[in-house]
Amino acid sequence: MWLFYRFKECVCYLYMLLLFASAAFCQIPEPPKAAHSPNSANLGIFGDFEVSPFTGKPDIGISLQTLESGPVKIPVALTYDASGIRPDIHPGWTGMNWGLSTHYAVIRTVKDQPDEGLPSSPAQPGYLHAPVRNALNYGAADWAATGKLENLGFNAPSFDMEPDEFSFNAPGLSGRFLMGHDGQWKVSCDQAVKVELISTVLVDIPFKPPYWTGNLWDQINNGKYNPTIQGFYITDVNGTKYEFGGTTANMEFSIDFFNQGKSNWICNSWHLKSITRHTGQTINFTYERGSFVAQMYFSIFNKAASVNGGSLFGCTNWSSLINEYGPYNGKLISPIYLKEIVSDNFKINFISSESTELRYGEDIFTTYVNKIINSGGSKLDFLTFLHNCYYPVYNQSLCNNPAETLTQLLAKIKWRKLDKIQVQNGSGTTVKEFELTYNNLATERLMLQKVQEKSGYNASKLPPYEFSYFTAQGLSLPGYCKSHTDHWGFYNGKLIDAVNDFNAVASYGSTHRAPAVNQNYYRLGALTQIKYPTGGITKFWFEPHTYAKEVKLKRWEGVDASGSNQKAGGLRIKEIHSYDPATSNPVVRKKYFYLSGFNPVNADTTSLLSSGVLGGKTQYYWPNYMPKPDAPNTTVSEQIFSTQSILPATENSLGAHIGYSSVIEWTSAEGWTVHTFSNFDNGYADAAPVGFIQPGSTPYQPYNSNAFKRGKLISRETFTKNGSPVAKTVYQYEAVGALADYAARSVRAMLTTLCNTRTYCYEGTAYFSNMQKFLPVQEVSTTYDQDNPAQNAVSATRTYQYQPNGQLHIRGQTDSKGRVLKTSYTYPSNLNDAISAGMTAKNIIGLPTSIFNYTGTELAPVGLSLRKINFDLFNGLYLPKKVDRGVGTVSPMSMVTEIEFLSYDTRGNLLTYKDGNGSVSKLEYYGLADIGKTDLLKKRTAFEGTPLAQSENITHKPLIGIESSSDVNAKTTFYDYDDFNRAKNVRSGNAAGPVRKSYCYNYAGQVVECATLAPSGSIAAAELVLLAEAALPVTLLEFIALKLENTSLLKWSTTSESNSERFDIQRSQDGKKWLNIGFEQAMGESDSLKSYTFTDLNPAEGENLYRLKMVDADSTFSYSRIQSVVFDTDGTVELYPNPVTVGESLNLLTKDPGKISNIRIFDTSGKLVHHSVAARSINISTLPAGLYMVQLTYTDGSISTHRVVKQ
């Protein structure tokens, strides 16, 4: 109902404006309402510039450690932002352009005003509050109609009309969300995550408004600032809950730097507080609040207006008054720094200290400060929180006569550097450290120079990672806020002359913000080399962006072609070299070209136009901008000049300013790969806003963004070095989910009062913020025969259908006989029984409850197989109860139980289970009292409750690995580790027993020799065995099997054929049961070279064995030799060592052993010789030498088979 009292509220607004507001800009770039600490700003940059050839940004990082708590994995890594150097952005605590992977947070971009603004307070009532959304009534059919927008424009000062945008990242998760007009969070994420407020009750900000400055918060809100959002729960599809915020100790805040006495602190990031699995195990994150930091920027805005063509005039709040206050503004930020991450079995300490790096020059502040002081103000009034007398503890007597100089106040602004990462086990013993070294000079930005691993047990160190950066004779990066930067925030060599540069407003953009002519300006400070501890080196060459197309002023109208290549700011990767200087191995080279119309047969990489599309025009001066006047038959023309610093994760961030429709990669070893991406120029432009009322347009007007559709891989084509096609994959995508359910409605509106007139003018633009997923619905792969690619090509098609939340629903693919095979997935959220409903409420929806393989249509399917996973409540936890499987075309299928999970402990660990053969196995785990070993497997007993019961005992070295394992015969194997927790020796008998296996490492300058082995028994060469085969109906020259994408390509050739009829293609997973998957007709009679190919479009997960059955016309036949192709499951598994030569264990290398339910080993006769639940190490000491088939059964019912030889 508030909208009907617009005149009254307008008067209130004018009063408020004088107290709090500078000019509002609406369709023009504006200063940020909140700014982020350097560490959080780094998250914004990574969100804007995706690691992809589409943006020219390579994936550069240093992995230090990965810590696990059940299925939750926390990688500790350093990541490098290779998009370019932004001179106005302060480095975070790991140095310029480097970030730490453990910096997890929800960060906010404020739109209009903060969402939590309280009604009846100095803030505009926030969009988060239901009465505000109800009053705005964006759910109405006419929400974007002209009359509605005029009303909203007139009432713009009364409400926060745009929902803020929140970005988040957590281990394995990233995305965005914002509040919809229906009160539901609209979420964009690869997973179907669930977003919730921790509480609808807001939390007080940990700062107190000063009372003597006239701060209205002190007068209206009981001496407190506007409270803020307490935080968020984000729950992944496994039911794991990530808590962000929770208390103000986990939040960062910012306030206007030069208006600290009267402005309001705003929370701009909620850091990850805890990760809680649905079984209760928790990982906690602790932070410490650091000294204030600042983000300064240049911000200039001048406006004049005329009515009905009259003379130009200005109003008091329409100008930055640069001649009086200077061109700079900024935010004071209260940052927090990660201190530790703690779980039951590990702890990571992050040790930091104050840096002595380059600071802001005092001259940036003096003009503004002197103006206020000369006008009768006090530094305490506007630099309030930098005074010791006021913060952190208010001392009234000292504040009566504060004595600090500006230099002393600015010294309170301090940045940190991360010095050490300390990894400890659950008992607090340090097992390793990583030391970080910087330049740390007062004249330079903080730059990371080395990262070195140190032993937790002594002073031993591994050779370091070393980093080099680009320098150029006579060139250096400017100080902070000393350069204009180009249109996109990168250094262009143009230093600021505040007295003169902002006078010629019409030419300002081309004179001061144009891209650098000398491309070395863009390279200054960029990474050029990484030297690894092993001595290997990777070199990087970067170059500035180019484009030949630019999005139009009204970006929904298409692109403008320039006809020539134009420069843009920032960097893209040009070339990467990797080599070992200590060896003669050739350098591995990769080159990247960003071109349109590339032909690998005639590989022209010098004269073609760029495939880059610039994502928007830039504009600083509007000589005749036209808002909508309130009075009829009236025209208002505004002359506006605005220039703002480009800051990440703020409302003036431009995101990724360029994208490439075609990127060509050349490698010295393989040839050409051509990537084609969705972009503005090939069907993925933005859409016009739903409605707008102002006659004028700017490049910054809101619109319906389709950015989530751009940068998708449309096709990938590979060619040999001479241009012959090898393979091609084409993708099609569709938006998933109804727009009404996944898009938020917003209106950007503004009211301007033309002083000394009776005229108002207003602006309003209605637009969507689309959070739909854009997912592949078809994938067509083509493989070309190298002898005759134009004639012999084999294609395969895969199709995908999704649930509205983006989960895979139906996958289709064509088999070797041309049939369409489909797999349908059902999830707990698709069912309405009590268990499924309970799981859905907790968002435990990631694991399918049924997997149905069939042919035919969805309405009349012909079943092939069905696997059902049943869940139940165990100790209040939703866990798998059993897995049933059926095979056949008869409906309903006859189901048999493959495995039954009988009991779990209170932490969700499986205690007993029954196999399909009826045998029961029992598992025991270390408990909470076993510090550092909680939930690790302690004992495994097969055939529990029978005379055949067999047990294996396992001890662990916390956070390092298995310490010992004892098999059913009480034979124990011990494992040694070196000072860096690397496997060293495997011993038998006892901890000092003979060494059966030894590992050695060869780091640069630090060679570790292997221990002397102590073999026992006789060692001799195996007896020579000759294998005889029957004569073949053909002379087979070669038979090979290759993995291409998700298919197997079989190729064979013959030199002669006599009376041959066909080649049957057979596949097996265990070497015993062979399945015919197709055939190729033979030539019959031939004495020349003949070539054949066959593509298996549906290989099984795991190892696929292939052979040819070569059939003669008289039905006699012979077999070829066997070839193998391995298709790993999502939880990739490797078995090592293979062959097993020394030692008695077979080890599983897998990211997630929890996805494996049991392990079976068969000998060549098919006899089961080993059966156990999942373990990282399998004792095979009792098995004689020979060939074995290892069968892994996963918790989803799938099976993979691997061949292993024991010698």
Summary of the structure (lengths in Angstrom):
residues: 1207
radius of gyration: 33.6
end to end distance: 83.6
largest distance: 111.1
contacts: 3945
relative contact order: 0.09
helix: 11%
strand: 45%
